Amino acid sequence: MSATARPRLPDFAGRPVSLPDTPGTWEELRPGSDCRDVLLLGLGPGNPQELPFVRAAVERGGTVFWVEDDQTLSRLRPDGFAHPGWRRLTPGEAVRLSGAAVYLYRPSLRLAPDFWGPLAGRIEAEAASLPGAPAPTVWLPGDETQLLHRELRTSLEEAGFSPVCDVAPAAAADLPNAWGGRLPAFALSVNLRGMDADGRIFHACRALGVPVALWFVDDPWHVLPQARLPWWREAHLFVTDASFIPGLTKYGAQSVHPLPLAVAPHMWRPLPDAAEAGRLALLAPRFVGRAAFPARERFFAAARVPGELLAHGLALTDENAEPARQANFHWWAERLHVRLWPGHEVRAAGLGAERCAQANRARWIAAGLPLGLRVTGDALWRELVPGCEPEAPVDYYGSLPTLYREASAVLNVTSLLLPESLSQRHFDVWAAGGLLLSDATKGLDIFPDELTAPITLTSRAKLGPRLASLAANPQHARDLRQAWREHLRASHTYGHRLAFIREKIGA
């Protein structure tokens, strides 16, 4: 069949898919050189009798078994399909079939992912005979250069999970090696690390009885385009910003839970005594953060926002200091009418929110400079804020705790990509012995009012008076530090977050 004659069918999202029938379009799920029979998962659009692995099975006197979802069968073969000696199986019968080579028609995954994903996962899991570990293990794909990996690995080990497996396999068939030959108690993927786009690894985990938790610590709609198929809707999802839960549920997610960040263990430093608290009150306040996240221009290269709408969004940033009332991600998604998933259309909303977020941070910095605010971040702040002379960024695992501690206060300005979130600063500054001032993000609602009221700034005009009040009463500032630290130790470590995940996924 020539490329021009290939039939096209709509995929799960209504997008046309060209259906080739070359032998390379079938993926060998179970090797078949020594097998008499063959099982076809999907017939493809052409003549499956001509496939070389089918001919080889027939020449050996074997049986050809096949599975097809009804909708694809009716679209490609309105008159049905029958061949002498061939036998159609149900998905359950296909999983139980032994001694046959198995081939998957890969485009089928796009046509009917809810049918083929679980079936492929069960067949691939069948080959992985793994014992449960005497001591429970956890699969945490990633490495120590990646966000939260070090903190989660340490907390898992402290909770008794050993070893923590972090190898990210290339395919579902590699899971036994990634897991060291033992079945983990659960899998925890941050921002889809270790997961493949088609969900084959997810479905294999589920078939093996391994619960999968997906924790989105960034804007989930910016991460989810990595998943081409809708398998993610069946996983347990956790988001650092609860405002994304309604949208994810609308798009089919079955289990979504709010899960803020927590205190990074390496940040803990002793609480300042009374004398040091007095000295700290005299130091300059500080803002720590980049003007743009790494590779931002490349990430948004194909995205565009209307100039008129951007001007409106920037005007809101100028008028309001509360993230919920600004041109945040949800504001942009609603006005641009973008499809959040699948595809990259959503990045237009992200670009609008990021531009407004940058302008918002710049206005906070400009309001703080006359008050002695020092900025630690990239050189772009020099261009964005007249009079700003930023100091070079510091290492998160190195000198940042000292930087937080050596300031009268540290200013947090919430990203408009995550308008109801808490940043790592909301936890780490207190652990380091510092004192945080934050704009009025709704994420602060997880803390007691008596802790949040003294540190929440409802407008940029509040920054100066709040700094002056803290400087005038260093004992109050020290008491605030102590109260925050006690609360964070009791309720907001990564150990607490892992306990919440385990409760929700039943691990």
Secondary structure, DSSP 4 states (H G I P E B T S, - for coil): --GGG--EEE-TTS-EEE----GGGEEEEE--TT-SEEEEE---SS-GGGSHHHHHHHHTT-PEEEE--HHHHHHH-TT----TT-EE--HHHHHH--SEEEEEETTHHHH-HHHHHHHHHHHHHHT---PBPSS--EE--S-TTSTTHHHHHHHHHHTT--SEE----SSGGGHHHHTTTSB-SEEEEETTTT--TT-HHHHHHHHTT--EEEEE-S-HHHHGGG--SGGGGGSEEEESSGGGHHHHHHTT-SEEEE----B-GGG--PPP-HHHHHHHTTSPPEEE--SS-TTHHHHTTT----HHHHHHHHHHHHH--SGGGSS-HHHHHHHHT---SSSSTTHHHHHHHHHHHHHHHHHHHHHHGGGT-EEES-THHHHHSTT--PBPP--TTTTHHHHHHSSS-EEE---TTSTT---THHHHHHHTT--EEEE--GGGGGS-HHHHTTTEESSGGGHHHHHHHHHH-HHHHHHHHHHHHHHHHHH-BHHHHHHHHHHHHT-
